[in-house]
Amino acid sequence: MEEKIIIALEIGSSKIKGATGSVGPDGALNVKAVEEEPITDIVRYGCIRNIVETAQAVRNVISRLEQREAPRKVEGVYLSLGGRSLSAQSVDIERRLASETIITHDIIEDITREALDYAMNERSIVTVTPRELQVDGKATRKPEGEMGSHILARLNLISCRNQLLRNLSVVIEERLGLKIMDTFVRPLALADLVLLNDEKKLGCMLVDFGAETTTVAIYRGGVLVHLAVLPMGSRNITRDITTLNYLEEQAEELKRTGGSAFPTLEAAYSPVQPDFVAINNYVSARACEIIINICEQIKYAGLIPSKLPEGIVIVGKGARLKGFNQRLEQLSGMKVRSGVPGNRLRILDGRIQVADSVDVLSILNKAAKSDPQECMSQRPVETPKPIIEQPQAPVVTTTPSTGGYTQPAAPEVPDNTQQAGTIGTRVPGQPPKPTPTGIPSTGENGNLKGENGGKKSNPFVRGYNALVAKVANIITDTFEEEEDEE
């Protein structure tokens, strides 16, 4: 496999990030560049509101990434899916076979299709993850290949609103003319990047503290058991401070420099400096509200903190608030650590702030492990310059005549006939013949035909079949043992 360049895009509520990586023949990912563009109020709670301005912001990020790989151009991107509309729903799907038989991959795909076809109102299922698999009443890590007559699959159906997918398609495909290579659910991609396999097995909680949403994903037994998106984030704290007659930009700076998740003692008021006591009352109160909602998710998952011995792993720029992790640890009674990729990524540019870019890097990492496709145009091939020959004098032949007169040979008339598969020479003064185009013809029922008359598959059906195959692999491979990289 030749080296491939892949592009990941993360459209968040406060900024748009893009990342470029190269995947070598051994499948190793090298992160080459990360670019970002700040935005305000054009993306709310993870869903695009303003199509035109979002497309322009994405174009700015793509242009800067293209400059790193000039003269190649970006032709496709991998996208993340997240935001307030993301949710998970648990379902049970059973298969009763006529007799005891070997469970094949086709049976797993049949279960997958039923899960993906589950009816939802104005929502689309974007992926399916397993919670528990049983064969004849016994839990199994990998049902494929086992003997049995009854299969029970407890699955998580992860879905989002149709509007989120429509707006992404309009911005990326229609306005920018780029191909969407694949989409990945952001909290699942983050978990694959920053959580250790032992943490998933023993039990832990991943918290993505963003600008407008806070996503909580709880793992136990190596699988996802709970996923929730809270419609509150660090911007809520900033906007609370604006009630003290500050602009949002000023409030953000005051939160960063003087805010704390812990309440402060009363201090003497100074007319020269901002009243940080009043500011921090807002900051600590809102931070406490967010923390309480995070801790409540453990109850909604049907667990208690002692069932999650690996504690809380937190990512997101909101977690940089002074004292937030410490207060989260205090109120939850669980240990808290910051989520970092460790040595799972090879960073080629020292200017990349990995902690700030873990969201887009997680999508890049997921794409590198999922049959990565080239996202950039091929390098132009330099063709040798044609050799221009100097004009030569016409050849003069002598014909015998009584007066010794020499006559030049008659010029050759170009033949205008063509053979099949060759390009002939046009007679001067006649218009060029149109060359045939490769427009496919249609066959029965309007299906497109290829060059050999074979029917072309519908791209939407092809995309659905690819999703079925991907989810079936997730179901069968999730429980396989993997060693953590040190």
C-alpha positions as CSV (number, residue, x, y, z in Angstrom):
1,M,0.0,0.0,0.0
2,E,1.4,3.4,-1.0
3,E,1.4,6.3,1.4
4,K,-2.0,8.0,1.6
5,I,-2.9,11.5,2.7
6,I,-6.1,11.7,4.8
7,I,-7.9,14.8,6.0
8,A,-10.2,15.1,9.1
9,L,-12.6,17.9,9.8
10,E,-14.2,18.8,13.1
11,I,-17.0,21.4,12.9
12,G,-17.5,22.6,16.5
13,S,-19.5,25.4,18.1
14,S,-16.5,27.7,18.7
15,K,-14.1,26.7,16.0
16,I,-13.6,24.5,12.9
17,K,-10.5,22.3,12.9
18,G,-8.8,20.4,10.2
19,A,-6.0,17.9,10.3
20,T,-3.7,16.3,7.8
21,G,-2.1,12.9,8.3
22,S,-0.2,10.4,6.2
23,V,-0.8,6.6,6.5
24,G,2.2,4.5,5.4
25,P,2.3,1.0,4.0
26,D,2.5,-0.4,7.6
27,G,-0.7,1.5,8.6
28,A,1.1,3.9,10.9
29,L,-0.4,7.4,11.1
30,N,1.8,10.5,11.0
31,V,0.1,13.8,11.9
32,K,1.4,16.5,9.6
33,A,-0.6,19.6,10.2
34,V,-3.6,21.0,12.2
35,E,-5.4,24.2,11.3
36,E,-8.3,25.9,12.9
37,E,-10.7,28.8,12.3
38,P,-12.6,30.6,15.2
39,I,-16.4,31.0,14.6
40,T,-19.2,32.6,16.5
41,D,-22.9,31.6,16.5
42,I,-22.9,30.0,13.0
43,V,-22.8,26.5,14.6
44,R,-24.9,26.0,17.7
45,Y,-24.8,22.9,19.9
46,G,-22.9,21.0,17.2
47,C,-25.4,21.7,14.4
48,I,-24.7,24.1,11.5
49,R,-27.0,27.1,11.5
50,N,-25.4,29.4,8.8
51,I,-24.5,27.4,5.7
52,V,-22.7,30.2,3.8
53,E,-20.5,31.4,6.7
54,T,-19.7,27.8,7.8
55,A,-18.7,26.9,4.2
56,Q,-16.4,29.9,4.1
57,A,-14.8,29.0,7.4
58,V,-14.3,25.4,6.2
59,R,-12.8,26.7,3.0
60,N,-10.3,28.8,5.0
61,V,-9.1,25.7,6.9
62,I,-8.9,23.6,3.8
63,S,-6.9,26.3,2.0
64,R,-4.3,26.4,4.7
65,L,-4.0,22.6,4.7
66,E,-3.6,22.6,1.0
67,Q,-0.7,25.1,1.3
68,R,1.2,22.4,3.3
69,E,0.8,19.9,0.4
70,A,1.0,22.3,-2.6
71,P,0.3,21.9,-5.5
72,R,-2.1,19.0,-4.5
73,K,-5.7,19.8,-3.7
74,V,-8.1,18.4,-1.1
75,E,-10.8,16.3,-2.7
76,G,-12.4,14.5,0.3
77,V,-12.6,14.7,4.0
78,Y,-13.5,12.5,7.0
79,L,-16.1,14.2,9.3
80,S,-17.1,13.9,13.0
81,L,-20.6,13.6,14.3
82,G,-21.5,15.0,17.7
83,G,-23.5,17.7,19.4
84,R,-26.7,17.9,21.3
85,S,-28.8,15.8,18.9
86,L,-26.6,12.8,19.4
87,S,-28.1,10.0,21.5
88,A,-27.9,6.3,22.2
89,Q,-30.8,3.9,22.6
90,S,-30.6,0.3,23.7
91,V,-32.4,-2.5,21.8
92,D,-32.5,-6.3,21.9
93,I,-32.5,-8.3,18.6
94,E,-33.0,-12.0,18.6
95,R,-32.5,-14.8,16.1
96,R,-33.9,-18.3,16.6
97,L,-32.5,-20.8,14.2
98,A,-34.3,-24.0,13.1
99,S,-31.5,-26.2,14.5
100,E,-28.1,-25.8,16.1
101,T,-25.8,-24.5,13.5
102,I,-22.6,-22.6,13.0
103,I,-23.1,-18.8,13.4
104,T,-21.8,-17.1,10.2
105,H,-20.9,-13.6,9.4
106,D,-24.1,-13.4,7.2
107,I,-26.2,-13.9,10.3
108,I,-24.4,-11.1,12.1
109,E,-24.9,-8.8,9.1
110,D,-28.6,-9.8,9.1
111,I,-28.9,-8.7,12.7
112,T,-27.0,-5.5,11.8
113,R,-29.4,-4.6,9.0
114,E,-32.4,-5.0,11.4
115,A,-30.7,-2.7,13.9
116,L,-29.9,-0.1,11.2
117,D,-33.5,-0.2,9.9
118,Y,-34.9,0.5,13.3
119,A,-37.7,3.1,12.8
120,M,-36.9,6.6,14.3
121,N,-38.7,9.8,13.8
122,E,-36.6,12.5,12.0
123,R,-33.4,10.7,13.1
124,S,-30.8,8.7,11.4
125,I,-28.9,5.8,12.9
126,V,-25.2,6.5,12.3
127,T,-23.6,3.5,14.0
128,V,-24.4,0.6,16.2
129,T,-22.2,-0.7,19.1
130,P,-22.7,-3.9,21.1
131,R,-23.6,-4.1,24.8
132,E,-23.9,-7.8,25.2
133,L,-23.9,-10.9,22.9
134,Q,-25.4,-14.2,24.0
135,V,-25.5,-17.6,22.2
136,D,-28.0,-20.1,23.8
137,G,-28.2,-17.9,26.9
138,K,-24.5,-17.7,27.5
139,A,-22.5,-14.5,27.1
140,T,-19.9,-14.7,24.4
141,R,-17.1,-12.3,23.2
142,K,-17.4,-13.3,19.6
143,P,-20.5,-15.3,18.4
144,E,-19.2,-15.8,14.8
145,G,-18.0,-19.4,14.4
146,E,-19.8,-20.7,17.5
147,M,-22.5,-23.4,17.5
148,G,-26.0,-22.4,18.6
149,S,-29.7,-22.1,17.8
150,H,-30.5,-18.8,19.6
151,I,-28.7,-15.5,19.4
152,L,-29.5,-12.4,21.6
153,A,-27.7,-9.1,20.7
154,R,-28.1,-6.2,23.0
155,L,-27.0,-3.2,21.0
156,N,-26.7,0.6,21.3
157,L,-28.3,2.5,18.4
158,I,-26.5,5.8,18.1
159,S,-28.4,8.3,16.1
160,C,-28.6,12.0,15.4
161,R,-31.1,14.4,13.8
162,N,-31.5,14.3,10.1
163,Q,-30.9,18.1,9.9
164,L,-27.3,17.6,11.2
165,L,-26.5,15.2,8.3
166,R,-28.3,17.4,5.7
167,N,-26.5,20.5,6.7
168,L,-23.1,18.8,6.7
169,S,-23.8,17.4,3.2
170,V,-24.9,20.9,1.9
171,V,-21.7,22.5,3.2
172,I,-19.2,19.9,2.3
173,E,-20.6,18.3,-0.9
174,E,-22.8,21.0,-2.5
175,R,-21.0,24.2,-1.7
176,L,-17.4,23.1,-1.4
177,G,-17.5,20.2,-3.9
178,L,-15.7,17.8,-1.6
179,K,-16.4,14.1,-1.1
180,I,-17.4,12.9,2.4
181,M,-15.2,9.8,2.8
182,D,-16.8,8.6,6.0
183,T,-18.3,9.9,9.3
184,F,-17.3,8.9,12.8
185,V,-19.1,9.5,16.1
186,R,-16.8,11.9,18.0
187,P,-17.2,10.5,21.6
188,L,-16.5,7.0,20.3
189,A,-13.5,8.2,18.4
190,L,-12.2,10.1,21.4
191,A,-12.6,6.9,23.6
192,D,-10.5,4.9,21.1
193,L,-7.8,7.5,21.3
194,V,-7.5,8.5,24.9
195,L,-8.9,5.5,26.9
196,L,-6.9,2.4,27.6
197,N,-8.4,-1.0,27.0
198,D,-8.0,-1.9,30.7
199,E,-9.9,1.3,31.6
200,K,-12.8,0.3,29.3
201,K,-12.9,-3.2,30.8
202,L,-12.8,-2.2,34.5
203,G,-15.1,0.8,34.1
204,C,-14.6,4.5,33.5
205,M,-16.3,7.6,32.3
206,L,-15.1,9.8,29.4
207,V,-16.2,13.5,29.6
208,D,-15.8,15.9,26.7
209,F,-16.3,19.4,28.2
210,G,-16.9,21.6,25.1
211,A,-18.1,25.1,24.4
212,E,-21.8,24.5,24.3
213,T,-22.2,20.8,25.1
214,T,-20.7,18.3,27.5
215,T,-20.7,14.7,26.3
216,V,-20.5,11.8,28.8
217,A,-19.7,8.2,27.6
218,I,-19.5,5.4,30.2
219,Y,-17.6,2.2,29.5
220,R,-17.7,-1.1,31.5
221,G,-16.8,-4.6,30.5
222,G,-15.0,-3.2,27.4
223,V,-18.2,-1.8,25.8
224,L,-20.2,1.4,25.8
225,V,-23.1,1.2,28.4
226,H,-24.2,4.9,28.4
227,L,-24.0,7.9,26.2
228,A,-25.5,11.4,26.9
229,V,-25.0,14.9,25.6
230,L,-25.7,17.7,28.1
231,P,-26.7,21.0,26.5
232,M,-24.3,23.1,28.6
233,G,-20.7,23.9,28.3
234,S,-18.0,26.5,29.0
235,R,-19.8,29.2,27.1
236,N,-22.6,29.1,29.6
237,I,-20.0,30.3,32.2
238,T,-18.8,33.1,29.9
239,R,-22.4,34.3,29.2
240,D,-23.1,34.4,32.9
241,I,-20.3,36.8,33.4
242,T,-21.7,39.1,30.7
243,T,-24.6,39.9,33.1
244,L,-22.0,42.0,34.9
245,N,-21.9,44.4,31.9
246,Y,-19.0,42.8,30.1
247,L,-18.7,41.9,26.4
248,E,-18.5,38.2,25.7
249,E,-14.8,38.6,24.6
250,Q,-14.0,40.4,27.9
251,A,-16.0,37.8,29.9
252,E,-14.1,35.0,28.3
253,E,-10.7,36.6,29.3
254,L,-11.9,37.3,32.8
255,K,-13.1,33.6,33.2
256,R,-9.7,32.4,32.0
257,T,-7.6,34.7,34.2
258,G,-9.5,35.0,37.4
259,G,-12.3,32.4,37.4
260,S,-12.3,29.2,39.4
261,A,-14.6,26.2,39.9
262,F,-14.2,26.7,43.7
263,P,-16.0,29.6,45.5
264,T,-13.7,32.3,46.8
265,L,-13.8,34.2,50.1
266,E,-15.0,37.8,50.2
267,A,-12.3,40.4,49.4
268,A,-12.1,44.1,49.6
269,Y,-13.7,45.8,46.6
270,S,-11.3,47.8,44.3
271,P,-12.7,50.2,41.7
272,V,-9.5,49.8,39.7
273,Q,-9.7,46.0,39.1
274,P,-12.7,43.9,38.1
275,D,-14.7,42.5,40.9
276,F,-13.4,38.9,40.8
277,V,-15.4,37.9,43.8
278,A,-18.7,38.6,41.9
279,I,-17.2,37.1,38.7
280,N,-16.2,33.9,40.5
281,N,-19.6,33.5,42.1
282,Y,-21.0,33.0,38.6
283,V,-18.1,30.8,37.5
284,S,-18.2,28.5,40.5
285,A,-22.0,28.2,40.6
286,R,-22.2,27.2,36.9
287,A,-19.2,24.9,37.1
288,C,-20.9,23.1,40.1
289,E,-24.1,22.7,38.1
290,I,-22.2,21.2,35.2
291,I,-20.3,18.8,37.5
292,I,-23.5,17.7,39.2
293,N,-25.1,16.8,35.9
294,I,-22.0,14.9,34.9
295,C,-22.2,12.8,38.1
296,E,-25.9,12.1,37.6
297,Q,-25.1,10.2,34.4
298,I,-23.7,7.4,36.5
299,K,-27.1,6.9,38.1
300,Y,-28.8,7.0,34.7
301,A,-26.5,4.2,33.5
302,G,-27.7,2.1,36.5
303,L,-24.2,2.2,38.1
304,I,-22.5,3.6,41.2
305,P,-19.1,5.2,41.3
306,S,-17.4,2.1,42.8
307,K,-18.4,0.2,39.6
308,L,-16.1,2.6,37.6
309,P,-12.8,2.1,39.4
310,E,-10.8,3.8,36.6
311,G,-12.5,7.1,37.4
312,I,-13.1,10.0,35.0
313,V,-11.0,10.8,31.9
314,I,-11.7,14.4,30.8
315,V,-11.0,16.2,27.5
316,G,-12.0,19.5,26.0
317,K,-10.9,23.1,26.4
318,G,-13.6,23.7,29.1
319,A,-11.7,21.5,31.4
320,R,-8.9,24.1,31.5
321,L,-11.0,26.2,33.9
322,K,-9.0,26.6,37.1
323,G,-9.9,24.0,39.7
324,F,-12.5,22.3,37.6
325,N,-10.9,18.8,37.6
326,Q,-10.2,19.1,41.3
327,R,-13.8,20.0,42.1
328,L,-15.1,17.2,39.8
329,E,-12.9,14.8,41.7
330,Q,-14.2,16.2,45.1
331,L,-17.9,16.0,44.2
332,S,-17.8,12.7,42.3
333,G,-15.5,10.9,44.7
334,M,-13.7,9.5,41.7
335,K,-10.2,10.0,40.4
336,V,-9.9,12.4,37.4
337,R,-7.2,12.5,34.8
338,S,-6.8,14.5,31.5
339,G,-7.2,12.5,28.3
340,V,-4.2,12.5,26.0
341,P,-3.3,10.3,23.1
342,G,0.0,9.2,24.6
343,N,2.3,7.6,22.0
344,R,-0.6,6.4,19.9
345,L,0.1,9.3,17.5
346,R,3.3,10.4,15.8
347,I,3.3,14.2,15.6
348,L,5.6,15.6,12.8
349,D,4.9,19.3,13.6
350,G,6.1,20.5,17.0
351,R,3.7,23.5,16.8
352,I,0.7,21.2,17.1
353,Q,-1.0,21.5,20.6
354,V,-2.1,17.9,21.0
355,A,-4.3,18.6,24.1
356,D,-6.2,21.3,22.2
357,S,-6.6,19.2,19.1
358,V,-7.5,15.8,20.5
359,D,-11.0,16.0,19.0
360,V,-9.9,16.3,15.4
361,L,-6.9,14.0,15.9
362,S,-9.3,11.3,17.1
363,I,-11.2,11.5,13.8
364,L,-7.9,11.3,11.9
365,N,-6.8,8.3,14.0
366,K,-10.2,6.5,13.4
367,A,-9.9,7.1,9.7
368,A,-6.4,5.7,9.6
369,K,-7.7,2.4,11.1
370,S,-10.7,2.1,8.9
371,D,-9.4,1.3,5.4
372,P,-8.1,4.9,4.7
373,Q,-8.8,6.5,1.4
374,E,-6.7,9.1,-0.4
375,C,-8.2,12.6,0.3
376,M,-6.0,14.7,-2.0
377,S,-5.4,14.9,-5.7
378,Q,-2.5,13.1,-7.3
379,R,0.8,15.0,-7.8
380,P,1.0,16.4,-11.3
381,V,3.3,14.4,-13.5
382,E,5.9,16.6,-15.2
383,T,5.9,16.0,-19.0
384,P,9.0,16.6,-21.0
385,K,8.8,19.7,-23.2
386,P,8.3,19.0,-26.9
387,I,11.3,19.4,-29.1
388,I,10.6,22.1,-31.7
389,E,12.3,21.3,-35.0
390,Q,13.5,24.1,-37.2
391,P,11.6,24.4,-40.5
392,Q,13.5,22.9,-43.4
393,A,13.6,24.0,-47.0
394,P,11.2,22.0,-49.3
395,V,12.7,19.1,-51.1
396,V,13.0,19.8,-54.8
397,T,13.1,17.0,-57.3
398,T,14.1,17.3,-60.9
399,T,12.0,15.8,-63.6
400,P,13.3,15.3,-67.1
401,S,12.0,17.9,-69.5
402,T,13.1,19.3,-72.8
403,G,13.9,22.7,-71.3
404,G,15.6,21.4,-68.1
405,Y,12.9,23.0,-65.9
406,T,12.9,21.8,-62.3
407,Q,9.5,21.4,-60.6
408,P,8.9,20.9,-56.8
409,A,7.2,17.8,-55.7
410,A,3.5,18.2,-54.9
411,P,2.8,18.4,-51.1
412,E,1.2,15.4,-49.5
413,V,-2.6,15.8,-48.9
414,P,-3.4,14.6,-45.3
415,D,-5.7,11.7,-45.0
416,N,-8.8,12.5,-43.1
417,T,-9.8,8.9,-42.4
418,Q,-9.4,7.4,-38.9
419,Q,-9.0,3.9,-37.7
420,A,-10.8,2.7,-34.6
421,G,-9.0,3.9,-31.4
422,T,-6.8,6.4,-33.2
423,I,-7.0,10.1,-33.8
424,G,-6.8,11.1,-37.4
425,T,-5.5,14.4,-39.0
426,R,-8.0,17.1,-39.8
427,V,-8.1,18.6,-43.2
428,P,-7.5,22.4,-43.0
429,G,-10.6,24.4,-43.4
430,Q,-12.9,21.7,-42.0
431,P,-14.3,21.7,-38.4
432,P,-13.0,19.1,-36.0
433,K,-15.0,16.0,-35.5
434,P,-16.5,15.7,-32.0
435,T,-14.9,13.0,-29.9
436,P,-17.3,10.5,-28.2
437,T,-17.9,11.1,-24.5
438,G,-18.0,8.4,-21.8
439,I,-21.6,9.0,-20.8
440,P,-23.0,5.7,-19.6
441,S,-26.2,4.5,-21.2
442,T,-29.2,3.4,-19.3
443,G,-30.5,-0.1,-19.2
444,E,-33.8,-1.6,-18.0
445,N,-35.7,0.3,-15.3
446,G,-33.4,3.3,-15.8
447,N,-30.4,1.6,-14.2
448,L,-27.0,3.0,-15.3
449,K,-24.8,0.8,-17.4
450,G,-21.1,0.7,-17.3
451,E,-18.7,0.3,-20.2
452,N,-19.4,-3.4,-20.6
453,G,-23.1,-3.0,-20.3
454,G,-23.1,-4.0,-16.6
455,K,-25.4,-2.1,-14.2
456,K,-23.8,0.4,-11.9
457,S,-24.8,0.3,-8.2
458,N,-26.7,3.1,-6.7
459,P,-24.3,5.2,-4.5
460,F,-26.9,5.4,-1.7
461,V,-27.2,1.6,-1.6
462,R,-23.5,1.3,-1.8
463,G,-23.1,3.6,1.2
464,Y,-25.7,1.7,3.2
465,N,-24.0,-1.6,2.4
466,A,-20.7,-0.2,3.5
467,L,-22.3,0.9,6.8
468,V,-23.7,-2.5,7.3
469,A,-20.3,-4.1,6.8
470,K,-18.6,-1.6,9.1
471,V,-21.1,-2.1,11.9
472,A,-21.0,-5.9,11.6
473,N,-17.2,-5.7,12.0
474,I,-17.7,-3.5,15.1
475,I,-20.1,-6.0,16.6
476,T,-17.8,-9.0,16.0
477,D,-14.5,-7.3,16.8
478,T,-15.3,-5.2,19.8
479,F,-14.7,-8.0,22.4
480,E,-11.4,-9.1,20.9
481,E,-8.4,-8.7,23.2
482,E,-6.0,-5.9,22.3
483,E,-2.8,-4.9,24.2
484,D,-2.4,-1.3,25.1
485,E,0.6,0.5,23.8
486,E,3.0,1.6,26.5
